[in-house]
Amino acid sequence: MASESRLLIAEGRVIAPFEGGAWVDFTPLAGCQGCAASQGCGTGLWARWRGARPRRLAIESPRPLAAGERVAVALPARRLVQGALSLYGLPLGAGLGLGAWGEWRFGADSPVVILALLAGLALGAGLSRLVAGHHGARYRPRLHEPPPS
């Protein structure tokens, strides 16, 4: 597995165990210390606006988990970036690419440019869905049990 410094780790509480894993609730963080002090990028503002509702994920586990148990899950940082690029980058890239092609081919004032952009977004979303279906397990967090000290 990846080194500790390259893992994104979150703690949660088991809500409903099932064979091979459990549903786990995670309370989202309100951002960094800068956000807590009302400075910085605004992640804290976004978290306050959305509320601190728990997020629920199904986590696979090699051992049985009990309801109420606190667990840590991890996701390699690299996988998070790859997943975000697949989810957002493919539709955006395809949309911009087909939109640019439409502008080059038909001119900037043609309604075909908008249709090409929308077709590219749809194509990219479909590609993203194919990638997620084929490689989706890579992007799922896993139960994290640190090595014994």
C-alpha positions as CSV (number, residue, x, y, z in Angstrom):
1,M,0.0,0.0,0.0
2,A,1.1,3.6,-0.4
3,S,3.2,5.3,2.3
4,E,1.4,7.1,5.1
5,S,2.3,10.5,3.8
6,R,0.5,9.9,0.5
7,L,-2.8,8.6,2.0
8,L,-5.9,10.7,2.6
9,I,-7.3,9.4,5.8
10,A,-10.8,10.0,7.3
11,E,-12.4,8.7,10.4
12,G,-16.0,7.6,10.5
13,R,-18.6,5.5,12.4
14,V,-20.0,2.2,11.2
15,I,-23.8,2.6,10.8
16,A,-24.8,-0.7,9.2
17,P,-22.5,-3.7,8.8
18,F,-23.0,-6.1,5.9
19,E,-21.1,-9.2,4.7
20,G,-17.7,-8.0,3.4
21,G,-18.0,-4.4,4.7
22,A,-20.2,-1.8,6.2
23,W,-21.9,1.5,5.7
24,V,-19.9,4.2,7.3
25,D,-20.9,7.8,8.2
26,F,-18.3,10.6,7.9
27,T,-18.7,14.1,9.2
28,P,-17.1,16.4,6.7
29,L,-14.4,18.8,7.9
30,A,-15.1,22.5,7.9
31,G,-11.9,23.3,6.1
32,C,-8.4,24.3,7.3
33,Q,-7.5,26.6,10.2
34,G,-7.5,29.5,7.8
35,C,-11.1,28.8,6.8
36,A,-12.0,28.5,10.4
37,A,-10.6,31.9,11.0
38,S,-12.6,33.3,8.0
39,Q,-9.5,33.7,5.9
40,G,-8.4,31.8,2.8
41,C,-10.1,30.1,0.0
42,G,-13.6,29.7,1.3
43,T,-13.8,26.0,1.9
44,G,-15.0,26.7,5.4
45,L,-17.8,29.0,4.1
46,W,-18.9,26.3,1.7
47,A,-19.0,23.7,4.6
48,R,-21.0,26.1,6.8
49,W,-23.4,26.7,4.0
50,R,-24.0,23.0,3.2
51,G,-24.1,22.1,6.9
52,A,-22.3,19.4,8.7
53,R,-24.4,16.5,7.5
54,P,-22.7,13.2,7.6
55,R,-21.7,11.6,4.3
56,R,-22.3,7.8,4.0
57,L,-20.1,5.4,2.1
58,A,-20.0,1.6,1.7
59,I,-16.6,0.4,2.7
60,E,-15.3,-3.1,2.0
61,S,-13.6,-4.8,4.9
62,P,-11.7,-8.0,5.3
63,R,-12.8,-8.3,8.9
64,P,-16.3,-8.0,10.4
65,L,-17.3,-4.5,11.6
66,A,-19.8,-3.7,14.3
67,A,-22.4,-0.9,14.4
68,G,-21.0,2.1,16.3
69,E,-17.4,1.1,15.7
70,R,-15.0,4.0,14.8
71,V,-12.9,3.2,11.7
72,A,-10.4,5.0,9.6
73,V,-10.5,4.7,5.8
74,A,-7.8,5.8,3.4
75,L,-7.5,6.7,-0.3
76,P,-4.2,7.3,-2.0
77,A,-4.0,11.0,-2.9
78,R,-3.0,10.0,-6.4
79,R,-6.3,8.1,-6.9
80,L,-8.3,11.1,-5.7
81,V,-6.6,13.2,-8.4
82,Q,-7.1,10.6,-11.1
83,G,-10.7,10.2,-10.2
84,A,-11.3,13.9,-10.3
85,L,-9.6,14.2,-13.7
86,S,-11.8,11.3,-15.0
87,L,-15.0,12.7,-13.6
88,Y,-14.5,16.4,-14.5
89,G,-11.6,16.5,-17.0
90,L,-13.0,14.1,-19.6
91,P,-16.4,16.0,-20.1
92,L,-14.7,19.4,-19.9
93,G,-11.9,18.4,-22.4
94,A,-14.3,16.8,-24.8
95,G,-16.7,19.7,-24.6
96,L,-14.1,22.3,-25.2
97,G,-12.5,20.2,-28.0
98,L,-15.7,19.8,-29.9
99,G,-16.7,23.4,-29.3
100,A,-13.4,24.6,-30.6
101,W,-13.8,22.3,-33.6
102,G,-17.3,23.7,-34.2
103,E,-16.0,27.3,-34.0
104,W,-13.1,26.5,-36.4
105,R,-15.4,24.7,-38.9
106,F,-18.6,26.8,-38.8
107,G,-17.5,30.2,-37.3
108,A,-17.9,31.7,-33.9
109,D,-21.4,33.0,-34.5
110,S,-22.9,29.6,-35.6
111,P,-25.3,27.8,-33.3
112,V,-23.5,24.6,-34.3
113,V,-20.7,25.7,-31.8
114,I,-23.1,25.4,-28.9
115,L,-24.4,22.0,-30.1
116,A,-20.8,20.8,-30.6
117,L,-19.9,21.9,-27.1
118,L,-23.0,20.1,-25.6
119,A,-22.3,17.0,-27.7
120,G,-18.7,17.0,-26.4
121,L,-19.9,17.3,-22.8
122,A,-22.3,14.4,-23.3
123,L,-19.5,12.3,-25.0
124,G,-17.1,13.1,-22.2
125,A,-19.7,12.2,-19.5
126,G,-20.2,8.9,-21.3
127,L,-16.5,8.3,-21.4
128,S,-16.2,9.2,-17.7
129,R,-19.0,6.7,-16.9
130,L,-17.2,4.0,-18.9
131,V,-13.9,4.7,-17.0
132,A,-15.8,4.6,-13.7
133,G,-17.5,1.3,-14.5
134,H,-14.2,-0.3,-15.6
135,H,-11.8,1.2,-13.0
136,G,-14.2,2.4,-10.3
137,A,-12.8,0.1,-7.6
138,R,-9.5,2.0,-7.8
139,Y,-11.2,5.1,-6.6
140,R,-13.0,3.7,-3.6
141,P,-11.6,4.4,-0.1
142,R,-10.5,1.3,1.8
143,L,-10.4,0.4,5.5
144,H,-7.2,1.7,6.9
145,E,-5.4,-0.2,9.7
146,P,-2.0,1.3,10.4
147,P,0.8,-1.2,10.9
148,P,1.5,-2.1,14.6
149,S,4.0,0.1,16.4
